[in-house]
Amino acid sequence: MESQTDETSCSFCTDRTKNREETEYKDLIHRLNRIEGQVRGIRGMVEKNAYCTDIVTQVAAVSAALCSFNKKLLASHIKTCVTEDIKNGREDTVEELIALLQKLMR
């Protein structure tokens, strides 16, 4: 299994981590690899002076893929992290979730 930690600095990340099940981890990485490939494809289209609407169509596909990734990750977060925190009396997690949802709905 690939490393689940990123060595790069993240100005908006917390110190909290999550140990994901192998299947969830592989699914998320697979989705990100596909998205990364799509973005590289868009760059190639721009470099080859592809027609604008063709590029826009591919950008919409990437946007949809990122949205799908986000939904999957958020569902997992609610089912695991949020549920576990509430069970353990960490009710501030609800406020954290509300803030996250507000960011997503901008």
Order of alpha helices (4+ residues) and beta strands (2+ residues): alpha-alpha-alpha-alpha
